[in-house]
Amino acid sequence: MTAWSYSSINTFKQCPKKYYHLKVAKDVKDVSSSAMYYGNEVHRAAEHYVKKGTPIPTKFKFIKKTLDSLNNIQGEKHCEIRMALAKEDGEYVPTTFFADNVWWRGIADLLIVDDDKAYLVDYKTGKSAKYADTKQLDLLAGATFTHYPEIKSIKSALAYVVSNEFVQKKHTSDMRKSYLTVFDDELERLDSAEENEVWNAIDGPLCAYCPVTKCEHNRK
């Protein structure tokens, strides 16, 4: 199976045909929207402020209070840290981001390690936390426990920096494997699609923004 990530499995859930063209055939590129560009800018500003103390651009000053509270947490801070896992004999093991055996890839916006405990934060620039999905935190927590076996507990959060909302979750190392299986049903369907080479299109409201213009459901 092709190495997957939280974003790629959500693309597959949204539409297998879109996933096929973006991730398998790679004959279509997903053009960045203004919202994606804005989100990337916020992430860069946050990373540089926490890592180097670089002043936050005036248009993003609203994130300073949140970042200051995170900076005050004791521990070694890792910004935009890449983590990857492989599966060997049914076990999850650390590997490098572009290794031949990589099974899953993910990037934690901020990881703070303090002895046997840690804090995980993923910045969100959406206007509301109404549709927050904590499965992303589960994956990152499971990967952190795998890469840092000395860590026993993690406090994680989706930080909605625009609406100033925190969606929080607690993770413990004894549940590590369960955190890495939260998308097993979707991965089984993805395996089946790859094996049978069947990538059915799904009609939905996001079809109007889809880069796969040759799809019968595309409404551009």
N, C-alpha and C positions, 0 to 999 in steps of 0.2 A: 504493500500500500504506500502511496505517496505520503511523505511527511506532512503532518497537518498542524494547524494552529487554531486558536479560538476563533479568529476571524474567518479562516477558510472553511471551518466546519459550519459556521453560521451562513456562509455563502451557499454551501451545499444545501442546508436546510431551506434557505430562501428559494433556491432554484437549482436543481442538478444540472440543467443545461448551461446556465450561467457559470457554474463551477467548472464544467467541462472546458468551456472556451477560455476561461481565465487561468485555470490551474493545470489542465491536462494538455489540450491542443495548443494552448498559449497563442492563439491566433487573434486574440482580442485583448486590448489593454483597458484597464479601468481608469478612466480620466478622473483626476481629483476634482471634487466639487469645492465650492467656496467654504463649506462647512468643514471638510477634511483639511483644507489648507489652514483654516483658522485653528483647528484643533492641533495641527502639527506645530504651529507657531507658539501656542500656549505651552505645549509640552517642552519645546526647546527653551522657552523662557524659564520654566520651572526647573529644568535640568541645570541650566547655567547658574541660576540663583542659588540652588542648594549645593551644587558641586563647587562653584568658584566664587560665589558671592556677587556675581554679575548683577548690576541693578536691573530691576524688572522694567521693561518698556512701559511708558505712561499708560498706554491703552490696555495693559494687562495688570494694572496696579491692584485690581480687585482680588487677585490670587495671593497677594502678599501675606495677608492675615493667615490664610491656610498654610502657606509654606513656612511661615515663622513658627507656627505651632508644631509642625513636623520637624523643623530644624532644632527645636528645643528638646526633642526626644533623644535620650542618651543612646549611643551606639554608633557602630561604623556604618556610614551611609553609602549605598550603591545606587547610582542613578542610571536609568535605562539599561539595567543589567539583563543580558541575554542568558537564557537557560534552555537546555535541550535534553531530551531523554531518549533512550533506546529501550527496546524490550528484548530481554535475553532469557529464554526458558521461562517465560511468564513473569519475569521480574523486571521492574523499572530501574534503570541504571543511568547515571549521568553520562553525557557525551558532549561533544562540541557541536556548535550551532550548525555547521555544514558538513558534519561527518556523514560517511556513506550509510551508517546504520541508524541515522536519526529517525525517530518515530514521531516526536512532538517538539515544537519550538514555541517559545513564548518570551516576552519581554516585560519585566516588571518596571514600572515607571520609577518606583522608589522602594528599596529594600533596606531596612535598618536592622542590623544584627547586634544584639547586646547579650553576650554570653549564650545562654540556652533559650533565649526568647528573641522574637523578631517582630517587625512591623512591615506590612506590605501595603502599598498604596498604588492605586491606578487612577490617574486623573481623567475626569470626564468633562466635556465641554457642552453637554446637552443642557437644555434649559430646565429640565426636571429629572428627578430620580424615579419617576413613576414606573418606568419599564426597566429598572436596573436588573441585571442578571449576575447573580453572585457565583455562578458556575465558573466564571473567569477567575475569580478569587480562589476557588477550589483548585483549579489547575495550577495556578501560580504557587499556592501553598504546598501542594503535593510535590511540585518540582523543587521548591526551596528545601523541604525536608530531605529530599533525595540528594541534593547538592551539598547541603549543610547538615549532616547527620547529627551534629551536636545540638541542633535546635529542637526543643521539645514543644514549644507553643508559639503560635503566631496570632497577632491581632491584625486583621486585614480590613481594608476599606476601599470602596469606590468613592472617590472624592469629587463630587460635582461642584466644580469651582465657580461656576456661574450662579447657580442657585444656592450655593453654600450649604449643601446637604452631604451628609456622610452615611453611606450604607455600609454597616459594619458586620463583621463576622469573626468568630474565633475558630482556630484550627489547632489540633493537637497531633503530635507525631504518630500516635498509635492508629490514627485514621488515614494515614498517608495514602495507602493504596486506594481507598474508597474515593478520595478526592480526584484521583486520576482516571476514574471509571465513569465520571458523570456524563460523558458523551458516548458511552459504549453502544447505545442503540443507534445513534446517528452514524457512528463509525462502521457498524455492521451493515447499514444500508449503503454507505459509501463503498465498502468492500464489494458488495453485491453489484453496484453500478459499474465499478471498474472491471469486475470479473465478467459481467455479461455485456459490457459496453452499451449499456442503456442509460441515457441521460435525459429523462423526460423534463420538459419545460413546465413550469408552474405559473399560471396567470395570477397576477397580484398587483397591488397599487404601486409597487416599486418598478414595475415594468416600464413605466414612463421615463425612468432614469437609467435603464439598463444599457450597457455599452454593446450588448449583443444585438445589433440592429437587424440582423437577418432572421431573428426569431419571429414566429407568427404572432406572438403576444406583444411585441415591442410597439410602443405607441409614440415614438418620437416623431 
